[in-house]
Amino acid sequence: MEIYIVKSGDTVDSVALENEVSVESVLYNNQIEYPYALAVGQALLLTKGTPSNERKTVSVNGYAYPFIDSYVLNQTLPYLSALSVFSYGFSAEGELVYPPLDDTFMIEAAIQFQAAPILTLTPFGPDGQFSNYLISRVVNNWEASENLIQQITETVQAKGFQGVDVDFEYILPEDRVPFAEFVGRLREAINAIGYPVSVALAPKTSDTQAGLLYAGKDYALLGEAADSVLLMTYEWGYTYGPPMAVAPINKVREVVEYAITRIPEYKIDMGIPNYGYDWTLPFVKGESKARTIGNIEAIQIAVENNAEIQFDPVAMSPFFRYTRDGLEHEVWFEDVRSMEAKFNLVKEFDLRGMGYWQVMKLFRANWLLLADTFWIEKQSE
């Protein structure tokens, strides 16, 4: 595979002719729809050459909700080692709460494509937000936590899951140790039936990093308690923040460099965003709210508004500005160049693999580049 950057005057036909590839492959790889327009600065993935036989084998996880489109799911699963179903909750008494939509089709599809279906556990309160009250009530109550662990174990076996992912956020500092102990006890129970437990970690760069996202997540304790961890290395650019890259590679690197001092590399998955944001300018703190968009949608917005896509060499991320209805917008998203930079980081630090938040929208070029760069670990039949 090769990456080609669109120049002024380029067409799909001219790019294909110049690079000696088929028009059909350019359209397919990059999900280009009629009338096949391109944006200046757009990164295209071209099918050229053959992959190296010395590729590193990696684990690839993707999070998805039960309302995922079946076509997107089936197009994505060949490139996943695991599919994390988002999500299962729980009450203060440790009663497991199932997702509102049936997830059976996701479990069955994952198994069909030799990807492990994973039960994702989240502490969502009645308002749909992460609740540290629920976390405290359960991790500090032996009866409630044992009840929850037992129900998770039974559900994994009954529904055909092949692992559990613990995604707790906003953990209180005083719950740092009880939370790690809970993960360890859950791991013992799930390991006993033959499956692993992973835990999601906020993107820290030091042991003493302040803030509710970070203080309750002890990298060393959780790295010991779980079979693997996911570094949530995204959301620097986020819904209520100023325009910037969602996962700037320089910031991601800082998190990985810290993580490997506390957790073995073979346990670490690096988080990768499969989305972007569209901000209306000017940004006003406390008032502005960015719109979440897909990576293919970002390209379509650039094409529709005749915007030239730029590439930030520090963040290693694409962005552009456009004006609509008299309002200026700024868009940051992911393309094959930003993905290649992230893949290189996984190789550089010899990490276990990566985890995508989230795989609800198809980004075919990413998956093709991934398969060209790595061997993807699959479940044995």
N, C-alpha and C positions, 0 to 999 in steps of 0.2 A: 504494500500500500504506500502511496505517496500523497502528500498534501499540496494542493495547488491554491494559490491566492488569486482571486478574480481581479483582473485589471479593467480599466475603462475600455469599452468596446467589445469585451469578451461575450461570447454566447456559448450555450451548451455545445453546439456543433463545433465551434472553433476550438474550444478547450479540448474536446474529444479528439479532434483532428491533430492538434498540436502535440498532444500527449500520447497519441496512438492507442487510445482506449475507445470502447464503444460508447455511443451516446446513451444507450439503454443502461449501462453500468453507472454512468455519471448521474442519471436521473434516479436510479434505484438507490444507490449508495447514499445519496444526499437528500432523498425524499423531495425532489423538485417536482412540482405539479404544473400542469398547463396554466399559463402560456410559457412556462419554462424560463422565467426571468431570473436574472442573477443580480446580486448587489456587489458593487465595487468593495473589495476588501473581504469578501466572503471566502471562507476556507472550505475547499472541496476535497473530499477523500476520493482518490482515484485508485482503481484496481490495477496495480502494476507490481511486477516482481513476485517473488515467493517468500513466505515467512521463513525465518531461521528455525532450524531444528533444535537450536540451543535455547529456546525460550524457557523462561522460568514458569513453573506451575504455581498458580495462585488460586485462592478461594475468592469467589465473587458473590456477594450477597446483594439483594435488592429488596427494599421495603415496598409494599403495595397494600392498598385498601381493597376490601371485597367488592367495591364498585368499579374495579379496573375493567376496561374493555377486553373481551376475550381475545380479540385479534392482537392487541398490544401485548397481552400476557404471553400468548403462544409465540409471538415473534421475539420476545425477550428471553424466555426461559432457556433456549439453547445456550445462552451465554452466562447463565447463573449457576453457581454451585448450591445456592440456598435462596429460598424465597421467604421473607419475613412477613407474615400476615399481620397487618396493623388494624386493630389491636384488641387485646383482651384486658379488661380492667378488674377491679376488685373493690369490695366494700371494706369498711373499717373493721369488720369482724372476720375478714379473710375469705369472704365468699367471692369466688371467681365470677366475673361478669363477661358474658360472650359479646362479640360485636353485633351490632343491630342487623347486619346482613349476613346471610349464609356464606361461609367461606369454603364449603366442601369442594366446589369446583376448582378453587385455587390449590388446595391440597392435592387433589387428584391430578391436576395438570402438572404440578411441580414433580410429582413422583414419575409421571409419564416421561418427562424430560430429564430425569435423573438429577433433579435439584431437590435438596432437602427442604420440605416445608417446615417453617419455624413459627412457633407460637410467640408472638411479641406481647410482653406484659407491660402495661403502662398504668400509672396512678392518676387516671382522669377523674375529676370530681364531677358533680351534677352539672356544672357549667361547661364541661368539656375541656377544661384547662388542667394542667398538671397541678396536683394537690399535695403539698408537703405535709398537710394534716393527715391524709390517708397513709402516706409513707411512715410518718412517726407512729401512728396508731398500730400499724402492722409490724414494723420491724422491731418495735419495743415490746411487743406482746407475744409471748411464746405460743399461747393457744391459737391466736389469730394467724400468726405466721405459719404454724404447723398445719392449720386448716387449709390455708392458701396453697402451701407446697403440695399437700395431699391432693387437692382438687386439680392443680396444674398437672401433676403426674398422671392422674386418672384421665384427664382430658387429652393429654398428649397420646396416651395409649388408645383411647377410644376413637379419636378422630384421625389418627395416623400421622401426627406431627413427628418430626425427627430432631427436635431440639427446642430450646427456649431462649429468647433474647429479652433481657431486662433493660427497659428503657425508662429509667426514672430521672426526672429533672427537678431542679429547685430543692434539693435535699438540704435540710437544715444542717449547719455545722456540727451540732451535737449528735446528729444521727449518722455521722461519718462511719464510725466503727460498727454500730448495729446494722447499718445497711450492708456493709461488706460481709458481715457475718451471715446475714440473710441470704446473700448471693451464694456464699459458700455452702450453706445448708441446702439450698435449692439445687446447687450443682451435685451434691452428694446423691440426692434423690433422683435426679434426671440421669446422671451417669449410671446409676444402678439399673436403669432400664435400657441402657445402651446409647444414650444420646448426650450431646454437649449443651453447655449453657454459656451464652455470651452476655456481655454487659456494655451498654453504650456510655461513653465518657465525654463530658463537656471538654472543649479544646483548651486545656491548661498549658501553661509554659513554666510553671514553678509550683513547688509544694505549697507555698503561702499565698497563691493567687486569691485575691479577695473577690467577693461577689457571690450571690446566692446560687448561680449556676455552677460554681467551682468548689466552694468550700466543703461541700458534703461528698465530693468525689475524690477519694484517695487512690491515686493511680497504683501505688505499690500494693495496697491491700486488695483492691479489686482485680488487679492483674494476677494476684495469687489466688483469689477466690474463684475466678471464672476460667473457663477453658480458653476463651478468646475475648478480645475487647474491640469495640468500634470507636475510633476517634471521630467525633462529630466535627470534622474539619470543614465546616461551611457556616454560612449565616454571619459572615462579617458584614456583607451587604445584606440587609434584611428589611422586612416590611416597613418598619417604623424608623429606620435609620437613614442616613444620607446615602446618595448614590455612590456605590463602589462595587468591586468584584465580590461575588458571593463567597468564593474560595480563593483568595489571592495566594499564589504559590509561595510567596515569601513568608506569609503568616502560617500557612499550612506546614511549611518546613520547620518553623520554630516549635510547633506543637509536637511534631514527630521527633525532633531532636531531644525534647524533654522526655517524651514518652519512653524512648528506648533506654533512658537511664533508670527507669522504674519498672519496665515490663519487657520481657524477652521479645525480640522482633518476631519470632515465630507465632506469637499470640496476638499480634497487632494487625487489624484491618484499618485502612485509611478511608475516611468518609469522603464521598464525592457527590456533589449536587447534580441533579439532572433537571435543572430549571434555571430561570433567570428572573429579573425584576425590571419593571418599567416604572420609572419615577416621573411624576409631573413636577416641573421646576417653576419657581425656585423651591428648594426644600425648606420646610419650616418645621423645626423640632417641635414635637408634640401635636402637630397638626397633619403633616404629610403622611401619606400611606401609599407605598408602592404596590403595583399590581403584579402578582405572580404570573409568569408566562413560561411556556415551553421553549426549548432551544430552537426548534424548527419554526415555531411561531415568531420568535425574535427575528429570524431571517426574513420571514414574510413581511413583518412590519418594516424592516429596512427597505425591502424591495418596493413595497407600496408607497413609501414616502421618499424614495430616491435618496436614501441616506447612505453615506459611505461608512463602512465598518472599520473601526480602528482596532489596534491591538496594543494593550499596555504591556511593555516588556518587563516590568517589575512584578506586577500581579500575574502576568502571563494569562490574561483574560481579554476577550473581545468586548467592545462597547461601541455605542453610537448615539448620536442625538438626532432628533427630528422634531418638526413642528406640525401640530394638528389642531385645527379649530382655534388657532391663535395662541396655543399653549405649547411651550417647549418641553420636550421629554428627553430623558436619558435612560438608556437601556444597557444593562450588563447581563451577560449570559455565558454559556459554555459552548465551545466548538471543538473541532478535532485538535486544534493547536493547544488549547488549554487542557484537554484530556491527555494529550501526549506528554505534557509537562508533568501531570499528576502520575501517569504511568511510570515516567522516568524516576520520580521520587520513590515509588514503591520498589522499583528495581534497585535504586541506589542504596536504600536502607534494608533491602532484603526482607521486606515485610511479608506477613502471611498472605495479605491480599487487600481487598477493598470492599466497601459497602456503599450502595447507592441510595440516596434519599432524593427522590423516590422514582419508581419505574412506571408511573401511571401514564406517561406519554412516551411514544416511541422515538428513540434517537438512534436510528440504525447505524449511522456512520461511526458513532461511539463504539457500538458492539463489534462492528467489523474491524475497527482499529484495535480494540481490545484483543480479539481473537488472533490478529496478526502479530501482536506484541507478546502475548502470553499463551501458555497452555492453561485452559480453564479446568479446575478440578471438578469432577463429576462423581456422583454416587455410583457405586457398583451395583449392577443389576442383581 
